[in-house]
Amino acid sequence: MNHDATTFYAEWPAKMGAVKSRAPDIGKAFGPFFQGLMKDGALSTKQKELIAMAIGVAVRCDACIYTHVEKCLKTGSTPEEIMEAAGVAVMMGGGPAYTYTSMVASALNHFAEHAVAAG
């Protein structure tokens, strides 16, 4: 578990770049699937990102939490909405999920400190 959001956001592009170079077909397959689902439909993109972030907490996926907190902010979620969605994940996932809410808070702090969320 990486509780340092700044390190995650600094290292993540290179890590995914390595995956894309070694296995480009994974990204080519996943990208359209993601883009097809994560657009406005019966649920808004904002709602879908909150769900994705909460699932990341429930399944204890560092990268899912960090990437979807960023996307939640970009789609207009407030920090309060994000933490409330994380709380629902805790209710569903129990104590192990609760420990991962610190990553949600770390990501929110990262964007608050770096004023990236407004953009």
N, C-alpha and C positions, 0 to 999 in steps of 0.2 A: 504494500500500500504506500503510495507516494503522496504525502500530505503537503508537498511543496508545489503549489500551483505554478509559480513562476518558472521553476525548473521544467515542469511538464510542458508548459506552453513553449518554452525555448527549444526543447528537444523533440517534441512530437513531429514537426514537419520532416525532419531528417529521418526519424524512425519510419515514418510512413513512406518516405521517398525510397528507403532501402527495400521495403516490401514491394513497392511498385517496380523497382528495377529487377528484383529477383523473381517476382511472380505477377507480371502485368495483367494477366488474365483475371486475377482475383478482383482487382479494382475495376476492370472493364465490365465484369459481371455484377459487382456490388453497386457501383455508381448509379447506373440507370434504375436499379431496384430501389435504392435509397431515394433518389430524386423523384421517382414516380409516386412513392408513398408519402413523402414528407412535404407535400404541397397542400394548399387549401383544398378542402373537400367538405364532407359532412362535418369534419373537425377542422379547426383552423391549424395552420402551421404552428402557431404558438402553443395550442393545446397538445399537438403531437410531440413537440419538443419537451414540454413538461412531462408527458408520459414517458418519453424516451429517457429523460434524465432520471425519473423516478425508478424506472426499470433498472437503469445502471446502478442505482443505490441498492435496490433489492437483490440484484445478482452480484453485487460487489465488484463492478468493473471500473477500474480507475479511469481508463481512457474514455469510457462512455460517460462517466460523470463529468469529467472536465470538458469534453467536447460539447456535450449537450447543455451544460450550464452556459457556455459561451453562446450557443445557438438560442437558448431560451432568452437571454438578454437581448440578442439581436432581433428576435421576433417580438419584443415588447414586454416580456415578463418582468415583473418587479422582483427584487430580492425576496420580498415577503411571499410572493406566489411560489417562487422556486423552493424556498425552505418549507412551505406548506406541502408542496408536492413531495418533497423529500420525506416529510413526516408521514405521509400516506404510505410511502415505500417502507418506512420503518414499521408501521402498523402491520404491513403484509409480511415483512421479512424478519421482524424481531431484532434481537440484540446484535447479531452480526451486521445487519443492514444499518443499525444505529451508528456503529463505529465508522461507517463510511459517510455519514452526514458531515463529518469534519472536513471531508474533501469538498463537499458542496460549499461550505462556509469559506474554505481556503480559496476556491475558485472565485467566489463572489468578492472576497477581499482583494484578490489579485486584480480584478477588473475595476474595483472601486479605487484602488491605489494607482492604477495605470490609466484610468479614465478612458478605457477602451470600450466600455459598455455603451457609451452614448453614441458611438459610431456605428 
